[in-house]
Amino acid sequence: MTTAQQKIGSGFGARTTAREAVHGVDLTGKLAIVTGGYSGLGLETTRALAEAGARVVVPARRPGDAREAVAGIDGVEVDELDLADLDSVRGFAERFLGSGRDVHIMINSAAVMAAPETRVGPGWELQFATNHLGHYALVNRLWPAVRRGGGRVVSVSSGAHRITGIRWDDVQFTSGYDKWAAYGQAKTANVLFAVHLDKLAAPFGVRAFALHPGSILTPLQRHLPKAEMVAAGWIDEDGNQLVDTFKTPEQGASTQVWAATSAQLDGMGGVYLEDCDIAEQADPTGQGPGVSPHATDPEQAARLWRLSADLTGVDAFA
């Protein structure tokens, strides 16, 4: 049954923390995979899930840094994964599947934002390759374990999805690269991925969600020049935060933790969340809060799935 894109009155809000979102939930015996789970929102997500009793696997492009970041958090293990490298994705998936374990929670939190033009693999644009294609391939390769776990797949998108839909005539930005348009396209892809995955996976008891975590200053901004953030009014010349609406990292992690664990979402899926609730539809201009129609269109979602399968050579549902 299609889940309505409208608030359910969860009782949580923009200032809810990850610990509050998972309070009272016992994840003992559950296994979660959190990409990017050693930095920013991902680290807070890892911490909250582990404290609730989950075993958390953190695949990382820099395993040494990841082990240092999660040191002291019980129940966390680190493995190597570069989402921009499909051979690395395959290697991680094969190692995990070889362990025979089930995946109960899959959170696709790793991302790059507003990166300078960079090409990976067969000439793919970095943000689309990392934020979308790498996660698409990872979930499809891990599908046997995800299906057995019968849980949830959470795709961390952004309000930046409102910048643009999928640029079907030039998905890889082979001409006229714009770092924010490329980021917006990748974040739209994150939502469309959840829409179509939910349609395919729901019959197996697996549900998928996408979300906007809110505005948070984290290492995700590493590609932005200081002058650009000062001009945007985010920070002052000394690097001090100026915008009161920014969330803390633990507040920013709350919606993905809620999406992965809340009984309030039982029987639901394929919707976009924000502030620990289902988001409303944005107005037709795409301004303001909520999700833009171009990111939840089932036909666009199916088209992106087909393109992703062609590009990566992986489709667990074919």
N, C-alpha and C positions, 0 to 999 in steps of 0.2 A: 504493500500500500504506500502511495506517495505521501511523504511527510510535508505538511504545510510549512512554507517559509514565513513563519510568524512566531512571535514570542510565546513562550509557555509559562512565563512567570516563575522562573527557577528559584527566586529568592536571593540570588547572588547578584553581583554587579561589577562595575569597572574596577573597584578597589579590592575585590576578593583576591586572596592569595592562593597559591597552589596548594598549600597545606590545608587551607579552609575548604577548598574545592573537593579535596579527597578525604576530609574528616569523616570518620566513622566507616570508611570503606576498608575492608580487609582484603588485601591482594596476596595473601599468603598462598603460595603454590602457583601464582601467575607469573608469566614471563613477558616482559616488555622489551621491544627494540626501539631505541630513541636515536635517530640520526642527529648529529650535532649535539648529542647529549652531554657535552663536556664544556659548553660555553654558553653564556647568556641565558636565554630562555630554556634552552635544552638542558643546561646544568641544573636549573631550578626544577625542571620537570623530572629529571633523573632522581634528584634528591627527594622530591615529594612521593614519587612512586615507590622508591626503595624504602622510605620510612613507613609506607603503608604495607610493606611486606613483600613487594614484588622483587623478582630477580630481573635486573635491568642489564641489557646488552647495549653497549655504546660503540657502534662502528665509527671509526674516526680516520680522517686523512692523515692526522698527526698522532699516532697511537701513544707516543711518549708523552706529549702534552696532555692527552686525554687521561692517561693513567695518573699523572700528577694532579690534574684537576679534580678527579673523583676519589682520590686517596682519602680514606677515612669514612667513605660512605659504604656501609655494609651492603653486600648483595649485588655489587656492580662488577661487570667484566667488560674489557675493552678488546676490540678486534680492529683490523685494518680495513678501511673502505674509502675509496675515492669515487664519489658519485659521478664525476666527470669522465671516468674511465670505465667503460662497460666490461672490460676484462676484470677489473677490480671488483665491480659489482657481482659478476658471476663467481669470482673466487670467494668472496665473503658468503654469498648465498650457498655455495656448495659446502663450505666448511660448516655453516650453521645447520643445513639440512642433514649433514653427516652426523651431527650430534643427536639426531632423532627427537629433538625437543619441539614442542608446540609453541606457537606465538599467539598470545592472548590479546596483546596490545601492540600496535605498530604506529609509532608517531614519527612522521616525516617532518622533522624540525630544521634540519640543516639547510642553509641557504647562503647565496651571495647576493649582494644588493648594489645596484648602481655601479657595477664594475666597469673599468675601461674596456674597450673592445678587445675581446680575447677569443681565440678559436681553439677548440679542443676536438679530439677524435678526427672525424672526417670533415672538419671545417665547421662544426656546430658552434653557434653562439653560446658562450659560457653560461649565462644565467638560465637560458632555456634548457641547456644540457644538464646542468647541475640541479637546479630547483625542480625541474619537471622530469626530463627523460631518465635521469639516474634513479629517481624515486619510482617512476613507472616500472623500469626494468627490475628494480629491487623487489617491489611488492609482487610482481608477476613471478619472479624466480623463487620467492619465498612462499608462494601461494599454497603449496601442500601443507606447510606448517601453520600458515595463517588459517586455512580452512579447518584443520583439525582443532585449532584453538577456539574457533567460533566466536571471536571477539570483535574488536573494532580497529579500523585503520583511520588514522587522523592525519589530515593534510594541512600543514600550517601555511596559510596564504597570507594576505595582507589587504588592507584597504586600498593599496596601490593597484589592485586588480581593476579599479575603476578608471585607470589611465587609458587602457586599451583592451580590446578583445584580441583574439588570435589573428595575427597578420597573415592570413592564408596565402597571400601572394608573395610573401617574403618572410617566412617564419624565422629564418636564420639571420636576418638583418644583413644580407649580403651587400646592400647599399643603404646609405643614409643611417648609419648606426646612431642610436640615441640611448644612453644608458638607462634613463628612466622609463622610456617606452619598452625597452627590452625587459626591465624588471617587471613592469606592469603586465606584459604579456605572460611572463613566467608565472606570476601570481594568479592571473586568470586561469592558466593551465592547471594550477594546483586545485582550484575549485572545480573545474570541469572534470578533472581526474576523479575526484571524490564522487561527483554526480554519477558518472558512468560505472565506476567500480561498485558503488552501492547497488546499482541496477543488476550487475552481473553477480555480485557476491551475496546479496540478501537471501536468495534461495538456499544458500549453504549456511545461513545463520551468522554471516559476517556483515557488519554494517560499516559504512564509511562516512566521514564528516570532513568538512573544510572549515577554516576559521580565520578570523582576524584577531591577533593577540592584543592589538592596541599599539600605541606609539611608545616605544621604549628606547632609551639610549643604551646600546649594547655593542659588542664587537662587530655586529652586522654593519655598522657604519664605517668600518675600517677603510673602505675605498673612497669615502667622501673627504674632500679637502676641508680643513678647518674653516677656511674662509667661506665656503659654501654653507656650512652649518651656522656660522655667525650671521651670514646674510639672511638665512631662513628664520633667524630669531630663536634658534634652539639653544645656543650657548653664547657666552660672552667671550671676549678676547682671551680670557684666562681659562677657558674651558668649563666654566660653571654653567649648569643647566638653568635655562631661563623660563621654560614652558612648564607651567604647573600641571598641565593635562598629561604629561608623560607619566607612564606607570613605572613602578619599580620592576626589575626583572622577575621577582616572585609574583607580583600581580600580573605581569605579562604572560607568565606560564600557566595561569589558572585556567584559562579557557581550554587549552589543550589537555590539561589534566582532567578537567570536568568532562570534556568530550570523550575521553578514553575510559572513564570509570563511572560516570553518574547513572544511577538507575532511572533518573528522570528521562533519559534518552532511550530506554529500552523500547524496542519495536520501531524505532525511528532510524532515519539515515538519509544520506544524500542531500543534506542541507548545510548551509553556511552559518557559522556561529560567531558571536562576538559578546564580550563581557559576560561570559558564562550563561548565555541564553541563545536560543535561535534568533537570528537577526531578521529584521524586516527587509522587504524589497526596497532598494533605493529608488528614488524618483527617476523618471525616464532620462533625465540629463546626466545621471550617474553621480550627482553631487550629494554631499551629506553622508550620514551613516547608512548602513545596510549593504545589501549585495546587489550589484548591477545585473540586469537581466541577461547580459551577454555571457555572464559567468555561470549561469545555472540552466542555460538552454540545453535540453537533452540531445537535440540534433547536433549542436556544436560539440557537446561532450563525446558523442559517438564518433564524430568526425575526427576529433583529436585523438581518441583511442586508436582508431585505424592508422592515423599518421604515425603515432608513437610506436605501434606494433611494426609498421614498415621500417621505421628508422632503426629500431633496436633489435628487430628480429625475434622479439619475445611477445607471446600472448598466451597466458595460461588458460584462457577461456576459448581459444580457437578450436 
